[in-house]
Amino acid sequence: MDLNDSTSLAELMSRYVSTETGFGVPKDGWRICLAHEFKEKRKPFQARDVSLSNMIEHVSLGVRYLRWWYRKTQVEKKAPFIDMFRALPLRQIYGAPLGGIGGGSITRGWRGDFCRWQLNPGMYHYKTVIANQFTVCLCRGGQTVYQQVLSMDRPPTLQGWNWGYCGEYAFYHALYPRAWTVYHLPGQNVTLTCRQVSPVIPHDYKDSSLPVAVFVWDIENKNDYALDISIMFTMINGSGHKDDKSGGHWNEPFHLEKDGESVSGVLLHHQTPVNPYTLCIAAREKSGQEISHQTAFSPKGTCSALWSDLMTDGRLDSPKDSSPPTQKGEEVAAALAVSCSVPANNHNSVEFSLAWDMPKITFGSRERIYVRRYTRYYGTKGDAAPYLSHYALTHYSKWEESIDEWQRPILQDGSLPAWYKSALFNELYFVVDGGTVWVELPEDADISGGLRPEDGGLPAQPDVVKEYGRFAYLEGQEYRMYNTYDVHFYASFALIMLWPKLALSVQYDIAGSVVQHDPTERLNLMNGRYSPVKTRGVVPHDIGDPDDEPWVRANAYLIHDTADWKDLNLKFVLQVYRDYYLTQDEQYLKDMWPICQVIMEVELKFDKDGDGLIENSGYADQTYDGWKVTGPSAYCGGLWLASVCMMCKMARVLKCESVYQRYRDILERGRAAFDKLLWNGKYYNYDSSGQSLSNSVMSDQCAGQWFLRASGLGEDDYQAFPKEKICSALKSVFDLNVMSFAGGQMGAVNGMRPEGVPDRSSVQSDEVWVGVVYGLAATMIHEGMIEEGMHTAEGCYRAVWERMGMAFQTPEAYCEKGIYRSLAYMRPLSIWAIQLALNNRPNHNKTTDKDHLSEALRSQYCTLLYRIVIDI
């Protein structure tokens, strides 16, 4: 399963000329030389990539979209939630994002650039800010012998600085939420290792919310004489956005001593009228080290004065006063330097932090004010940046202990290949960098949708939402809709396994919207008809656009009538029981049970023949909404049977015998109909229409079985599909969709014809969807096909991270050649479903239902046991 790891590493590191391995850099992760250039250059999907037949079929949709796009961009002056005319170009530069969950994010690229910004909630700004840099200064005997910006760039500005570091002497290594950059300084016999640490810690709901990151610089002096070494951190007041020049921004130095520890730095106050914030660069005071600063400098022109100031003695002037507010058209930046002595053939370290404090946020419509999760601990006044920095610099070692404890069992598992360990942790970047928001629930909020528990609804403020807040992440950085539910279905494995309270919070939000009805008529772009924005009894496609008002106006998606999204309802039911199985939260199950019954009653209306199987028509399957389906289908039909199976299980858990008997009868009839209509002897046909393409092999045809297995079901009384048929279907998918596509090296194509050529009947059918492939791999592993599953997933990782240069921006889709679609997408978080499947292998920490206690309960039990032992 690990045949190509050494070859792939050799390719990404082929231009590295140093023998230095850095200080404390781990073996596992994604590693690349800073001088590497990706040979493969892909382009985003555009209209010209649509086949002529599909273009003719969807010409009316294209006209309606163009009219809508024009009104949105030219009349309303808003950014479309999906912009088909201005897709993001591929920039093969991104690295691990900085910061915790839901407080905004800043991405530092693998070459060291600060290049992707999401401070305003859900709205991305892609700008490399050239003044944001780390610089090293080496002094010997009071004389500066070397001073270098640690950047390969040679920009037209700041020409008084020494640019053009040789990237062949450096490499980047990511194992999220940490990353290391190793710089060997040519001719100096000095190696710097910058370790980047963000507080992204499973089952932690405090520190994981903090908008801060730490940079630990380990300095190795391999000379036979001592050196005085300074590291300088420069930062602009802003993000490279046009509002950096809007005027009124100012900087001030600060010093904070608390609990015997001191930090010093510069606060950069960004005074925009909407969502103002403060950036903070800080350093920890340590014995034998000196912190100096420059409160303000202009990042335009040559900026020679700052450079000369550092070069004089490795220190900055450190003025005490604040800078005046900037004038309109001006920009301002700040600098912070830490100096230390490094003895001959020895080591020392310095520590910086970067924090940002935007406690109150509004979305695009500016109707409501929300407060971020971290304000529970640091307040909403906008004065938290020094305290965030102090906490980070004095607690990051504890974060790293928690991260090591979490990752160690997987990293030390010799049965797992290196590529998988890299993929599993690095794909988690999207939990932070998915336009993520995590906000407190207002005291007057009511998420129930107006239906109270006594009437089969929810509490106004469920305990889990009140305690852990509201959470939302985008479908993708290019598909700007929060908590897109058909995609969250796949990605949710990461949340339920690592931050289960956030997963449950999302479910409560969705459940409350199920009972809501919004009769406002709007145009559906697919069919050109008008229908209500939201239909009662139906799961919404999403909870809204950050450029509008999420949680208030759901269903930003305009393509279909919401009443037709059958698979969304089913995916809610499937997640309810899976979440209960993994958390054993009985209150959650009781709260969700009436909502599940409402949803299933709606679904049963589509069982038109009374055979226990629902039917589809047109594009009613929301996940594959560009792929036509007629009658019962493998995908929706399989999800339906799995949902019926879970209704049986939930009814038994809750002792609702009459409900159990009802759904048991539906399950028996549905299983027979499903086999009769869709099984062809080797796999389940795409749909039951009998048309020329109805026997296409769909890679995701066993999605229902996947969720059953992930929930401890799929056998005996809770079996929806015969095991031999599931295994046969998966073998067909592996043989055709995986091994007969791109030489078996790119994952599984969505649709494949039985004769071994991709199904090109729609835009989506001949794409590879990374998140679907990870889910497919998990399904294979659940069924004992471990080698096939790992090979299938490996193809996607190799293609995306090693050949296409899409690290930390994994797309929704790519084709065999040339194009990709929707960079930085939610669905690939489904890789954590693979880990769940691996955990459930026979003789691998095998547990029973009773053993599936929540992490909190395990902790309480251990604490109680410890106290008993101490008392004895």
N, C-alpha and C positions, 0 to 999 in steps of 0.2 A: 504493500500500500504506500510505500515511501520511496519509490524507485527513482524519482527525479529530483529529490531535494538538493543533493549536492550539485547537480547540473544547473538547477535554477539559481541557487545561491551564487554559483560561479559566474553566471551571466550577469546578475544584478551587481555583483562586486568585481567584475572583470577589470574595471579601470582603477581599482584601488591599488596604489603602489607601495603603501606603507605596510609594515609588519605589526604595527601597534593594534592591540585588541581592545583598548580602553579600560576604564576602571569600573569593575563590577557589572559589565554588560552581560546579560544572560545569553544562554545558547539559543533559546527558542524565540521566535518572533519574525518580523519582516525586516530584512536588512538590505540596504542599497547604498552604493557609493554615490557621493554627492555629484560626481562627474558623469553618472550614468545618463544615457539618452535612450529612450524607448524607441525601437525601430518601428513599431506599429502605431500608426496615427489614424484614429477613427474619427468619423464625423457623426453629428447628431442626426437622428431620424428627421426627415423633412418631407414635404408634400411630394417632391419628385421621386421619393423612394417608394411611393404607393404604386402598385401595379395598375396597368390601364383598366383592367376589369374591375378592380376595387374602386378606382377613381370614378368610373362611370356609375357604379352602383351607389356611391356615396356623394355624388355631385351636389345633391340638394343639401346634405349635411354640411358640405364645404361652404356653400353659399351662406347658410344660416350662421355658421361659425364666423365667417368673415364679417358679416354684419354686426354680430355680437362683439367681436374683437375690436372693430372700429369704434363702436359706441363706448366700449369700456376704456380704450386707450386714448381716443381723441376727444370724446365728449366728457366722460366722467373723470378723465385723467388718472385712472387707476391701472394697476398692473393686473393683467388677466391671471386667474388662478392656474391656468395652463396656457402657455403662450407658444402656439405651434409655429409662429413666424420668427421667434427670437429664442431658440433653444440655446442652452449654455454650450459654448464651445469647450472641447476637452482641453483642460490644463493639467498636465501630468506632474503636479507639484505638491499635492496635499499630504499632510501628515496628521498626527494625532491631535485632536482638538484640546483646548485648554478649558479648565473649569469643571464644576460639578453639574448636576442635572437641573435644568429648568431655570437657570439664572442668566441665560445668554451664553454665547460661546464665541471664542476666538480661535481660529485654526492657525497653527504654525506648521508651515510646510516642511517637507523632508530636507530641503536645502536651507532651512532656518528662517524663511520669510514669514511674516505675519500677513496672511493673504486671504482669509475668509472670515467674515464678520457677521454675527447675528446677535446684536445687542437689542435692537428693537424686535419684539417678539415675533418670530416666524418670518421675518423679512431679511433676506440675505443681501449682503453687499460684498462683491468679489473684487477686492483691491489689494494689491501688494503695496504696503506702506514702506517705502524704502528707508525712511529714517529710523524705523524700528529695528534695532540691531544690537548685537553683542560685539564688543571690541576687546581685544586683549593687548595689554602693554607689559613688556618685560624690561626690567631695570636691573643693572648690575653695577654695583659700586656707585650708586647715585646717578648713573647715566642710562637713559633709555636706549636699548639695543634693538628693540623690535616693537612695532605697533601695527596692528592689522585688524580691519573689520572682518569678522568671520562670515563673509559673504562672497560668493562667486560673482556677484553683480558688478557691473561697471556703469553706474547710472549717470545721466547728464547733470544731475544736481549733486550737492555735497562733494564737489570735486576736490576739496581740501582734505578729504579723508583717503586713507590707503585702502582701496578696493581691490577686487580681483583675487581673493584667496583661491588657491589651487584646490579644486574639489577632489582631485585624485588622492589627496592625503587625508580624506575624511569620509566617514560613513554614518548613516542613520540607521537606528534599530528601534522598532516599535513593538511593544507588547502592552497594548492598551490596558489600563489607563496611564501607563508610563511610556516614555520614549527616551532614547539615549542618542546623542550626537557626539562622535569621537573626532576630534581635530588634532592631527599631528602637525606641529609647526615646523615646516621645512627648515633645516639647518640650525634649529634651536635646541634640539634634543628635549623638547617639552611636549607633553600630550595633555590635552584638555578633554574631559568627558562631561558634557552637559546632560544631566538627568532631569527630565521633565516629569513632574508628578501632579496628577489631578485627583481630587477626592471622590472617586467613583467607586463606591464600596458596597457590595451586595448586602442587603438587609439592614443597611444604615440609612436612616431617613433624616438625619441632621446634617452631618458633615458632607454627605453626598449632594446636598442642595447648595453648597457654598460656591459663589462665583469667584474662584481664586485658583491659582496654580503656583507651584514652586519650581524654581530652577536651581539645582544643586550642581555647582561646578567643582569637579574633582581635578586637581592640578598635580601632574606628575613631573617632577624635575629629575631627569636622568643624567644631569651634568655632575661633575665633581666639584661644583661650586654652587653657592646659594644664589637665589634670584628673588627679587621683589616683583611680584606679579599682581597686576590689577585687571579686573574685568569691569567693563563699563556697559551699562544697559541704557539705551536711549529709546524714548517712546514719544510719539506725537500725541497731542491732545485731540483725540478723535479716532476715526477709523479709515481715513482716506476719502470719506464722503464729502459731498459739496458743503454740508453744514459745518465742516471744520473751519470754513472761512466766513461763517455767518456773523462772527463777532461776539464778544462778551465772554469768551473762554479765558480761564486764568489758572495759574499753578501756584502751589505753596508747599514749602518744605514742612515736614513734621517729624516728631520724635515721640515714641510711645513706650513707656516703661510699665510693665504689669507683671506681677508674680515673679519678680526677680529677673525677668527677661526684657530686653530692649530691642526695638526695631526703629529704623530711620528710613526716610524716603521722601518722595515727592507725590503730592496729590494733584491730579490734573482734572479740574472741574469743567465739564462740558455742558454749557448752559443753553441747551436747546429748549424751545418752548414746549415741545412734546417729548416726553420720556428723557429728561435730563439725567446725566449720570456722572460719576467720578471714577476715573482710572487711578490706580495707585501702583507705583513701582517702589519696592521696599527691599531692605536687606536686614539681616539679623546681625546684631552686634556681638562679636566674639573677641575673646582675649587675643591680643596680638594683631588685630585687624583694624583697619580704619575705613569708615564710610564717608564719602564725600559726594557732593551733588552740584548740579547746575540747575537752578530752578526753572529757567526758561532760556531757550535759544530758538532762533528761526531756522526751520528745516529747509529753507531756500538758500540759493547761492552756494558759495563754497563751504561755509561753516568752518573756516580754518581756525577761528578763535578757540572753539571747543576742543578741536583736535590738538592744537598747540598746548592748551591748558593741561590736558591729560599727559601729553608727551613730556612736559617739563619735569614732572616727578611722579607720575602715575596717580595724581590726585586732581580733584576739581576744586574750584574756588569756594563753593558752599556759601552763597549769600543767604542771609537769614530772612529777608523780606519776601513777600508774595509778589508775583508778577502782576502788572496792570492788565485789565481785561483787554483782549485783542480787539482791534478795529476790524470792521467788515473788510474782507479780502485777505486778512492776515491769518497765518497759522502759527502755532507755538508748540514747542516740544520741551522735554525735560531729559536730564541725564543723571544717572546714579552710578557711582563707582565704588568697588570694594577692593582694598589693597591688602596683601598679606605677604609674608616672607615664606619661601619654600626652601628648606635646607637642601644641600647637595644629596642627590640620590634619595629623595624623600617626597612626601606627598602632603598636600594641604587642600582645604575645600572652603568655598564661599557659597552663600545661600541668598538667592533673590526670590521675590514673589511678585506676581502680577495679579491684582484684584480689580474688580469693577463693581460698582454699587449703583444699581438702577432699581430701587426698591419698589416703586410704583410704576405700573405700566398701563397704557391704553392701547387698544388695537386700532385698526384703520378708521373705524367709524367714530372713535373717541366718545362712545356713549357711556362707558363705564370705566371705573378705575379698579384695577386689581393690585394686590400686593403679593410679591413673590414669597415662596416658601421660606427662604432663609431669613426673612424679616421676623419670623417667629422668635429668632434667637438674637437678631441684631437691629431690630427696629426699622421704622419706615421714614426716618428723618433725612436719610441721605448722607449720614455722617459715619457710616460703618466701615469705610474702606481701611482706615488704619487698624481697626480691631480685627477685620478679616485677615489682613496681612500678618498681624501679630499672631493670630491663632494658627494660620497656615504654617508660618515659619517655626512655631514651637510645637506643632502637632503632626507635621508631615511624616515624621518617622513612625508614628503610630498608624497613620494611613498605610504606610508601606508594609508594616507588620500584618495588617488586615488583608492587604492585597496579596502578600506572599502566602498567607494561610489559605486564602481562597483558591489561588492559582496552583499552588504546589502539587496537590494530588493529581491534577490533570497533566501538569508539566512533567511530573516524575513517572507517569504511566507509560512504560516502555512499549505497550501495545498500540499506542496512538502515534501516528506519523507527525513529523514536524510541521508540515504544511497545515494540518488540522489545528494544531495548537495555536499557530499564528492566526488562522482564520477565525477560530472561536472567540478569541479575546479582541482581536482588532476590529471585527465587525460590530462590536459593541459601541464603537464611536458614535453610531447614529442615535443612541439613547440620549446623548448630550447634544450632538450636532444635527439633530433632525428638526431644527426650528423649535426646540422643545420649550414648553412653559410648564411650570409647577407653581401653582398659586394657592393661597389660603382661601378657604370657603368663607365668604362674608357672613356675618351674623344673621342677616335677614334673608339669606339665600334659601331657595326651595328647589331642590333638584328632582322632586317627585313627579313633575309634570302635571300636578294638580289632583292626582288620584292617591288617596290615603290608604294605609295598610288595611283598615277595616273594609275597604272597598276593593281590595286586591291590588293595591298599589304599594308605594314605597314610603318610608319616613321622609319628611322634608329634608332632614339632614342626617343621613345614615352615619353611624359611628365612625366607620372607616374613612369616609370622606371628610367628616369634621376633624378627625385626628390627623389624617395624612394629606389632606388637600386634594385639589383637582390637578390632573395631569393631562397634557396633550402633546402629541408630536405629529409632524407633517407626514403625509403620504410620501413626499419627497421634496427635496429642495426646489425642484422644478414643478412639482404637482402640489400646489400650495393649498392643501385641505387638511384640517386637523382630524386625527383619529379616524382616518378612512377605514371603515370597518372591515371590508372584505380583505384588505391588506393587513390590517392589525391581526386578523385571524391567524396569519402565518407568523408575524413578528412577535405576537404576544407571548411566545414561549420564553423569550429573553426576560420579559417583565415578570411573568408568573414564577419563574425559577429564581430570579435574582432580587426583584423588588415587588413581591407579591401584593403588597398593600396598594401600590400604584396600579397594578393590573385590576384589582378589585374596584378601585376608584373609577377607573374607566368604565367598567361594567355597570356600575351604579348610574353613571352619567348617561350611558346608552339606554339603560332600562327606563330611566325617567323620561327619555324622549320617545320611547316606543308608544306611550299612551297619549302623546301630544298629537294635535292636528293643526296644521297651518293651511287654511283654505286659499291662501293667496295664489292666484293663478300665474304661472310663468311658462315660458316656451321651453319645450324639450327639444334640444338641438337635433337629436337623432331622427324623430318622426315628425317634427314640425307642429306637434299638437300642444295645446295648453292643458296643464293639470295642476293640482295643488302641490305646493312646495313640500308638504309632509302629510302623509296619510296615517291615520290612527291604526295602531296594531302592527306597524312596520318599522323595522330598525332603520335609522337614517344611514345614508351613505357615509356621512362625515358630520362633524359638529361645527363646521364653519371655516371660513377663510380669515386668516389673521389680518388681512387688509380690510375686513369688514367687522364683524362682532361675533366671534366664536362663543359657543354655549347659548347665545341668544338666537341666532339665525343659523340653523343647521342646513345640511345639504347644499353646500356650495356647488356641488357637481350638477351640471345641467344636461347631461347627455340623455338620460332616460327618465321616464315616469317612475317615481319612487315606489309606487304600488306594485311594480313588476320585479322588484329586486328580491326574488325568492331566496337566493342563497345567503343573503345577509341575515335573514331571520334564523335560518338553520345554523349559521355560524355563531349566533348568540347562544342558542341552546347548547351547542357543542362546547363552547367555552365555559358556560356555567358549570357543567358537571366536571369538566377537566380541572377547572380552578378549585372546585370543592375537593376533588380527589387529591390534589397536590397540597392544599392548605388545611383541609379538614375544618373549614370555617362553617359551622352549622347555621349560624345566623345568616350568613350570606346565601346559603342554599335556600333557607326558608323565605328570605326576601325575594329571591329571584324566581321561585317556583310559580307564583301566580302570573308573572310576566311571561315565563316560558309557556304556560298554558294558553295565554292570550295569543301568543305568536303562533303556536301550533294549530290553533283553531283557524287562524288566517291561512296557514299553509294548506290545511286540509281541504280548503275550497278548490285547490288546484288538482285534487284527486277526482277528476271528472268521471272516470270509469269505475270508481269504487273498488279498484284493485289494490289499494294501499300504496300507490305510487303516484307522486305528483308529476305534472307535465310542464314542459317549457314550450315557449314559442318565441320566434324572433331573436332578440338579443337579451332575453330576460336573465340570463346568468350574468351577474354583475362583474365577477372577477374576469371572465373572458368575454367582455362586452362587445368585442369586435368580431366575434366568431359565432356565426349563426347556429342555432340549434332548433330542432323540431321534435316535439314529443318528449318522453322521458329520456334523460341523458345519463351517461356514466358519472359525470361530475355532480350535478345537482341531485340526481337520483341516489347516488352514493351518500351524499351529505344528508339527504332526507332519511334514509334507512338508519344511518348512524344516529341521527337526532331522535328518531323513534325509539331506538335501542336505549339511548340515554334517558329518555322520558320514562321508560320502564324502570331503569335503575333508580332514578330519582324518586319515582313513586314508591318503590320498595323502601328506600332509605327513609322517606317521610311517612311511610305506612299508609299510603293512599291506595288501597287495594283495588278499588273500582277503576281508578285511573290506570293502574298497572294492567288490569285485564283488558281495558280498551286498547291501549297501545300495544299490548302483546298481540292482540288480534290483527291490528294494522301491520305489525311487523311481520307476522306469518304470511299475510297476503302480499305485502310489499316485496318480501324476499323472493317469493315465487314469480311475481310479475317482473321483477328486475332481471332475474336470470333468463326468463323466457324472452324478454324483449331485447336484451342487450348482450348476453353472453354468446360468443361465436365459437367457443371451443378452445380459444387461446387467451382471449382478453375480452374486456367489455367494450363494445362499440361506442364511438363518440356519442351518437344518439340513435334513436329507434326509427328514424324516418324511412330507412331503406333507400335513401338517395345515394348518389354515386360516391359521396365522401363520408357517408355515415359510419363507415367501418374504419375511419382513421384511428390511429393509435394515439390516445391522449396521455401525455406523461403524468398528468395529475388525476387519473381516473380512480385512484385508490385513496383519495383524500379523506373520505369518510372512515375507512379502516385505520388510517393514520391516527385520527383523533380517538378512535376507540382504543387502540393500543396504548396511546399516550395517557389514557384515563384508566388503564387497568382492565379494560373490557375487550370484547372481540372473540370470546370463547363461551362455550356452554350456553347458558340461558341468555347471554348477552352477545350472541354472535349474529351479525347481520350478513356476513359474506363467508362462504365456505373457504377454509384456509387454502385448499388446493387450487381454487380458482384465483385467489389473491396472489399466490406465489406464481402461478402461470402468467397472470397479467403483468406482474412485476418483471418476470423474466422476459416477456415480450417487449416491455418498455426498455429494459436494459439492452436487449439485442438490437432493437430498432432505433429508438429515440436517442440512446446513448452511443452504442458502439457503431452504428451505421451512420452516425452524424459526425462530421469533422474528424474522422479517424478515432472517435471515442475520446477526444481530448478537450471537449468544451462543454461537458455536462449534457443535459437532455433537452432536445428541442421539444417545444410544446406539442406539436402534431407531426406525426409521421405516417405515411401511407404504408400499407402492408408490404408493398414491393420494395420498400427501403429508400424512398425519396421523401423529403419534407412536404407536408401539406401546405400549399401556398394559397389556400382559398381565402385567407384573410391576412391582415398585417400581423396579427398576433400568433397565428398558427405556426409560422416558421421562425419564431423568435425563441431564444433561451431566456427564461426568467430565473434569475439566480435564486431568489427566495423560494420559488416552487421547486427548484432542483434540490435545495437543502431539505425541504419537506419530503420530497420523494426519497432522498437518501435515508432520512430517518425512518420512513415507512419500510424500506428494504431491510434496515437493521433490525427493526422490530420483528420482522418475519424471518430473521436468521440469515439474511443475505448481506453479511457484514462487508465482505470484500467488494461486492457489487455496489453497495451503498457508498462506501468510502471513495471508490473510484469515480462514481458519478459526481459526488460533491467536489472532489479534487479537480476535476476538469474546469469547474467554474472558478475556483480559487486561482488556479494557474493562469487562466485566461485573463481574469480581471486584475489581479495583483501583480503578476509577473510579466505578462506580455502586453496588455493594453494600457498599463500605467494608470489604472483607476483606483489606486489605493486611497482609502478613506473617502471614497465617492462611488461606492459600488452601485452600478445602475440597476434599474428595473430589468432591462432587457438588452440583448445584443443578438445580432444575426451572425451567421457563420463568417461573413466577410463585411468589412467596411463600416458598418453603422452600429450605433447604440441608441438607447432611448431612456431618458429620464435618469440623470445622474443623481447620486446620493439619495437612495431610495430606502424606504422602511422595510420592505419585505425580507431582505437578506438576514435580518435578525433571527429568522427562523432557523439559523444554524444551531441555535440552542436546543431545538427539537432533536437534533442529532445527539447532543450530549445526553438528553433525557433518555433516548433510545439506548445509548451505550450504557447508561447507568442501570437500565433494566435488563441487561444481558443476564442469562443464567449464571449463577455463582458470582455475580458482581454486585456485592452488597444488596442481595435480594431481600426485599421487604414485603410485608403483607399490608393490607389496607390499614390495619391498626397502627402500623409503624410510620404511616405517612403523617407525622405530626409536623406542625409548623415549626420554623426555626425558633420562634419565641417560646413555644412550649418546651422544646428540647432544652433551651437555655434555662428556663425556670426549673425544670426537673433536675438538671445538673447542679444548679445552685442549691436547691432544697436538699439534695443528697449530700452535698459538701457540708452544709450546715449540720446535718444529722451526724456525720462522721466527726466533725469538730466537737459537737456536744458530747458525743460518746467519749 
